[in-house]
Amino acid sequence: MAADNRTARHSAPPTIKTLADITGYSIATISKALRGSPVVAAATRETIFRAAREVGYQANARGMALRTGRTRQAAVLMPVTAAQNYEWDGVEYTQILSGISQALEGSDYRMSVHVVRDAADGCDVARRVIDQGLADGLIFSGILVDDPRIDFLVERGFPFVSLGRCRKTLDYASVDIDNEWAAHAATARLIAGGHRRIALVNPERRLSYALDRIDGFARAFCEAGLRASSDLVVEGDLSTHFGRESAVRLLQAAEPPTAFVCINESTTLGVLSALGSLRRQVGADIDVIAYDDINVSVYFTPPITTFYQPIEVLGRTLGEFLLRRMAGEEPNALRQVFRPTLIERQPDNLGGRLVG
């Protein structure tokens, strides 16, 4: 039947039922074909797509995909913890989303956010995005040492950019902080100031950047010819509560730390709270160096030395890289590692307070 007769028969905007009437296939088959399901034979899928084009079928992003092969959607997997009373959840990620949005501004792409609970859930969502044709590219974070999302997306050849890098040698686009360098620089600074018992408040070591931080921490001690205070490395969920509880426990140990290196603003706030409750004064009794990405540390009392990297810049770079990756640029040209800026607010040395 000619396309103009088909169009005349259906004066209202065509729907999936329209395509079913035209092709003779069931609505279920039509739906699966439009999602790109592999259970639909290639010839059947082509027949359905051809009919859809002829009658001008559109269904939001899928309609765009039918006409151009593009959804014009950039998917972002946003992690949200299931833990109750988690004080810092989502604070940093709003800045990441802002940066990505800035990068997409003026392009044909719009951002779609998919909430995920963990890396396994993220892998399932990534698979659904691809199988259902929901987006042309992906951005995600919380990279594991051995990350199944990266394995899957590299194997499928689907455009993506990760915030962080796994420890496998794979070819993919990424944006990251030089966490090994940052931990080394903070620890070396404290060692130079006379500290020997230094605590590292760190994420769980299943996360790739947690191992990077431990590597830098240990390297600083090794270069100084000292034994690393590995017994003072604590790992947890990076909440303020975790920072406080860890600091209280460490400071009550037989050989307590004289300084802390904190992984983020949330744990730093917890450590400062613990110090206050134990009547320990930063800069007089103990020293603290933080990593900051949303400029919270400027409001800490007292102000503390910080390695600062605006997270909005990371988000903007993620968005720029994804646009280039979706345009066909090779991933090996889309890798950037940022080194945060040292903001000195405390001398970070024990001076006359060094004992023994």
Salt bridges, closest charged atoms under 4 A:
ASP21 OD2 - LYS17 NZ 3.58
GLU46 OE2 - ARG50 NH1 3.78
GLU46 OE2 - ARG53 NH2 3.25
GLU54 OE1 - ARG6 NH1 2.34
ASP131 OD1 - ARG156 NH2 3.53
ASP146 OD1 - LYS168 NZ 3.01
ASP147 OD2 - ARG149 NH2 2.64
ASP151 OD2 - LYS168 NZ 3.00
ASP171 OD1 - ARG335 NH2 2.57
ASP176 OD2 - ARG165 NE 2.72
ASP178 OD2 - ARG339 NE 3.12
GLU180 OE2 - ARG219 NE 2.64
GLU204 OE1 - ARG206 NE 2.73
ASP212 OD1 - ARG167 NH2 2.79
ASP215 OD2 - ARG167 NH2 2.90
GLU223 OE1 - HIS184 NE2 2.73
GLU223 OE2 - ARG219 NH1 2.85
ASP231 OD2 - ARG197 NH2 2.79
GLU235 OE2 - ARG205 NE 2.55
ASP287 OD2 - HIS195 NE2 2.73
ASP287 OD2 - ARG353 NH2 3.95
GLU312 OE2 - ARG316 NH1 3.47
GLU329 OE2 - ARG324 NH2 2.71
GLU344 OE1 - ARG189 NH2 3.00
ASP348 OD2 - ARG189 NE 2.55
